[in-house]
Amino acid sequence: MVKINETTTYLTNISAQLDRWVTAHDEDIDQFVSNGLAEVPALIADTKATIRRLDKLVVELRKNPSQLVYKPQPEPVIVEP
């Protein structure tokens, strides 16, 4: 019984803290839900694109790690006479 009372008291305290937090941040939560959630799909798409680019970079660096130290020579420009 003692543990049940302790758990109930603990949950009551957490619930009160959560209520205070939600009340204090109500406007921020509303703004996030109305504006922020709409941007999540774009964020996920950008994250996936970035991961693909990083994967490509890692593959290139594994093939030729010296490119981190040495700059590749630029392609020469051929000028017709």
N, CA, C and O of each residue as an XYZ file, in Angstrom:
324
protein
N       0.817     -1.193      0.000
C       0.000      0.000      0.000
C       0.864      1.261      0.000
O       0.536      2.255     -0.648
N       1.965      1.199      0.735
C       2.842      2.365      0.827
C       3.372      2.722     -0.557
O       3.391      3.895     -0.930
N       3.803      1.713     -1.322
C       4.337      1.965     -2.670
C       3.269      2.541     -3.592
O       3.556      3.406     -4.419
N       2.038      2.058     -3.449
C       0.946      2.589     -4.273
C       0.707      4.052     -3.937
O       0.498      4.862     -4.841
N       0.732      4.404     -2.668
C       0.556      5.800     -2.252
C       1.703      6.666     -2.762
O       1.472      7.780     -3.232
N       2.934      6.168     -2.674
C       4.087      6.918     -3.182
C       3.975      7.134     -4.688
O       4.234      8.227     -5.191
N       3.590      6.088     -5.391
C       3.449      6.189     -6.847
C       2.350      7.164     -7.219
O       2.509      7.964     -8.142
N       1.242      7.102     -6.510
C       0.136      8.026     -6.770
C       0.564      9.470     -6.516
O       0.248     10.359     -7.306
N       1.274      9.705     -5.427
C       1.770     11.050     -5.123
C       2.736     11.528     -6.203
O       2.672     12.671     -6.654
N       3.627     10.632     -6.605
C       4.599     10.970     -7.651
C       3.888     11.336     -8.954
O       4.220     12.342     -9.581
N       2.915     10.529     -9.359
C       2.172     10.807    -10.592
C       1.368     12.099    -10.488
O       1.238     12.830    -11.469
N       0.839     12.377     -9.324
C       0.109     13.631     -9.108
C       1.047     14.823     -9.268
O       0.684     15.821     -9.890
N       2.250     14.721     -8.709
C       3.232     15.803     -8.845
C       3.654     16.004    -10.293
O       3.760     17.134    -10.768
N       3.893     14.899    -10.990
C       4.278     15.003    -12.400
C       3.156     15.631    -13.209
O       3.402     16.479    -14.067
N       1.935     15.220    -12.941
C       0.782     15.774    -13.650
C       0.659     17.274    -13.404
O       0.382     18.030    -14.335
N       0.861     17.712    -12.174
C       0.791     19.143    -11.848
C       1.905     19.910    -12.546
O       1.674     21.003    -13.064
N       3.115     19.346    -12.565
C       4.227     20.001    -13.253
C       3.955     20.113    -14.747
O       4.231     21.147    -15.357
N       3.416     19.053    -15.334
C       3.087     19.069    -16.755
C       2.014     20.097    -17.063
O       2.099     20.801    -18.069
N       1.004     20.190    -16.206
C      -0.049     21.194    -16.382
C       0.537     22.605    -16.341
O       0.187     23.448    -17.166
N       1.436     22.862    -15.376
C       2.064     24.191    -15.290
C       2.895     24.476    -16.541
O       2.867     25.586    -17.073
N       3.627     23.475    -17.000
C       4.482     23.661    -18.181
C       3.636     23.948    -19.423
O       3.954     24.848    -20.200
N       2.568     23.188    -19.604
C       1.695     23.395    -20.762
C       1.043     24.768    -20.695
O       0.928     25.447    -21.715
N       0.619     25.179    -19.522
C       0.011     26.502    -19.359
C       1.024     27.601    -19.677
O       0.695     28.581    -20.346
N       2.244     27.436    -19.200
C       3.269     28.453    -19.433
C       3.685     28.520    -20.902
O       4.086     29.581    -21.381
N       3.595     27.410    -21.613
C       4.058     27.367    -22.998
C       2.923     27.136    -23.989
O       3.153     26.658    -25.100
N       1.732     27.463    -23.602
C       0.560     27.222    -24.442
C       0.684     27.889    -25.800
O       0.398     27.271    -26.825
N       1.109     29.146    -25.817
C       1.239     29.876    -27.081
C       2.314     29.247    -27.974
O       2.125     29.115    -29.183
N       3.440     28.862    -27.369
C       4.505     28.222    -28.137
C       4.055     26.885    -28.721
O       4.374     26.555    -29.863
N       3.320     26.131    -27.933
C       2.826     24.835    -28.407
C       1.854     25.035    -29.563
O       1.918     24.320    -30.562
N       0.959     26.003    -29.428
C       0.011     26.291    -30.515
C       0.742     26.697    -31.788
O       0.389     26.256    -32.882
N       1.757     27.536    -31.642
C       2.520     27.981    -32.812
C       3.251     26.806    -33.459
O       3.274     26.691    -34.684
N       3.844     25.939    -32.652
C       4.540     24.779    -33.196
C       3.581     23.860    -33.942
O       3.882     23.386    -35.037
N       2.421     23.615    -33.334
C       1.462     22.710    -33.957
C       0.939     23.304    -35.263
O       0.766     22.577    -36.241
N       0.687     24.609    -35.295
C       0.127     25.210    -36.502
C       1.178     25.465    -37.572
O       0.872     25.341    -38.758
N       2.404     25.815    -37.199
C       3.427     26.143    -38.192
C       4.524     25.086    -38.285
O       4.907     24.686    -39.385
N       5.019     24.642    -37.165
C       6.178     23.757    -37.143
C       5.915     22.382    -37.712
O       6.751     21.842    -38.436
N       4.777     21.811    -37.399
C       4.497     20.461    -37.880
C       4.382     20.408    -39.391
O       4.686     19.382    -40.000
N       3.949     21.496    -40.004
C       3.833     21.526    -41.464
C       5.195     21.463    -42.136
O       5.299     21.059    -43.294
N       6.242     21.859    -41.416
C       7.581     21.867    -41.988
C       8.336     20.552    -41.790
O       9.425     20.375    -42.336
N       7.775     19.648    -41.029
C       8.453     18.376    -40.752
C       8.709     17.569    -42.026
O       9.817     17.056    -42.181
N       7.740     17.426    -42.955
C       8.038     16.660    -44.172
C       9.200     17.250    -44.978
O      10.018     16.503    -45.515
N       9.279     18.576    -45.066
C      10.397     19.201    -45.785
C      11.707     18.948    -45.052
O      12.736     18.708    -45.683
N      11.675     19.000    -43.737
C      12.872     18.712    -42.946
C      13.339     17.279    -43.177
O      14.536     17.032    -43.319
N      12.415     16.348    -43.214
C      12.765     14.946    -43.455
C      13.348     14.773    -44.845
O      14.341     14.065    -45.012
N      12.745     15.411    -45.852
C      13.261     15.314    -47.215
C      14.671     15.899    -47.305
O      15.544     15.308    -47.940
N      14.900     17.054    -46.677
C      16.232     17.664    -46.683
C      17.243     16.788    -45.964
O      18.391     16.668    -46.392
N      16.813     16.181    -44.876
C      17.708     15.299    -44.122
C      18.095     14.084    -44.956
O      19.259     13.682    -44.963
N      17.138     13.501    -45.652
C      17.431     12.348    -46.514
C      18.395     12.740    -47.631
O      19.325     11.993    -47.937
N      18.181     13.901    -48.238
C      19.076     14.364    -49.308
C      20.483     14.582    -48.764
O      21.465     14.235    -49.421
N      20.584     15.148    -47.580
C      21.894     15.378    -46.970
C      22.594     14.063    -46.665
O      23.801     13.936    -46.868
N      21.850     13.100    -46.185
C      22.438     11.792    -45.888
C      22.931     11.128    -47.170
O      23.994     10.507    -47.176
N      22.170     11.253    -48.251
C      22.626     10.688    -49.535
C      23.927     11.340    -49.983
O      24.837     10.659    -50.455
N      24.014     12.662    -49.835
C      25.249     13.366    -50.225
C      26.426     12.938    -49.347
O      27.537     12.738    -49.837
N      26.171     12.800    -48.055
C      27.234     12.360    -47.151
C      27.684     10.936    -47.476
O      28.875     10.630    -47.423
N      26.731     10.070    -47.811
C      27.087      8.705    -48.211
C      27.976      8.722    -49.452
O      28.966      7.994    -49.528
N      27.615      9.551    -50.409
C      28.416      9.666    -51.636
C      29.824     10.176    -51.311
O      30.811      9.670    -51.847
N      29.909     11.169    -50.440
C      31.206     11.714    -50.047
C      32.056     10.655    -49.350
O      33.254     10.543    -49.612
N      31.440      9.887    -48.471
C      32.183      8.836    -47.758
C      32.721      7.805    -48.735
O      33.861      7.360    -48.602
N      31.920      7.422    -49.709
C      32.379      6.457    -50.717
C      33.556      7.032    -51.490
O      34.547      6.337    -51.717
N      33.457      8.298    -51.898
C      34.551      8.938    -52.639
C      35.814      9.020    -51.788
O      36.914      8.793    -52.293
N      35.670      9.341    -50.510
C      36.835      9.441    -49.636
C      37.458      8.076    -49.368
O      38.673      7.973    -49.194
N      36.656      7.050    -49.336
C      37.208      5.702    -49.157
C      38.011      5.291    -50.383
O      39.045      4.634    -50.262
N      37.537      5.677    -51.562
C      38.244      5.337    -52.797
C      39.543      6.127    -52.911
O      40.558      5.597    -53.363
N      39.511      7.377    -52.507
C      40.672      8.245    -52.670
C      40.779      9.186    -51.467
O      40.398     10.351    -51.573
N      41.287      8.710    -50.329
C      41.358      9.553    -49.137
C      42.339     10.713    -49.271
O      42.250     11.683    -48.518
N      43.263     10.629    -50.208
C      44.241     11.705    -50.356
C      43.609     13.008    -50.845
O      44.229     14.068    -50.757
N      42.393     12.935    -51.354
C      41.755     14.163    -51.836
C      41.469     15.149    -50.703
O      41.205     16.326    -50.952
N      41.522     14.666    -49.455
C      41.389     15.586    -48.323
C      42.642     16.436    -48.146
O      42.571     17.571    -47.675
N      43.795     15.875    -48.528
C      45.064     16.555    -48.324
C      45.504     17.292    -49.587
O      45.937     18.443    -49.530
N      45.388     16.621    -50.706
C      45.850     17.186    -51.977
C      44.669     17.652    -52.801
O      43.680     16.940    -52.972
N      44.798     18.870    -53.309
C      43.760     19.387    -54.184
C      43.905     18.739    -55.551
O      45.014     18.659    -56.079
N      42.804     18.276    -56.133
C      42.929     17.730    -57.472
C      43.286     18.842    -58.469
O      42.840     19.983    -58.342
N      44.087     18.482    -59.444
C      44.468     19.453    -60.463
C      43.262     19.815    -61.303
O      42.494     18.937    -61.697
N      43.084     21.094    -61.581
C      41.950     21.467    -62.426
C      42.172     20.965    -63.853
O      43.302     20.784    -64.306
N      41.091     20.757    -64.517
C      41.170     20.323    -65.911
C      41.753     21.455    -66.739
O      41.329     22.602    -66.600
N      42.730     21.150    -67.607
C      43.326     22.213    -68.414
C      42.311     22.740    -69.435
O      41.460     22.005    -69.935
N      42.431     24.014    -69.721
C      41.584     24.633    -70.720
C      42.356     24.628    -72.031
O      43.465     25.154    -72.119
N      41.764     24.037    -73.025
C      42.422     23.977    -74.344
C      41.881     25.111    -75.178
O      40.675     25.244    -75.382
N      42.811     25.931    -75.659
C      42.440     27.083    -76.467
C      42.824     26.773    -77.912
O      43.980     26.470    -78.206
N      41.871     26.851    -78.782
C      42.119     26.600    -80.208
C      42.926     27.760    -80.780
O      42.648     28.915    -80.456
N      43.940     27.472    -81.641
C      44.731     28.567    -82.236
C      43.984     29.347    -83.284
O      44.529     30.289    -83.859
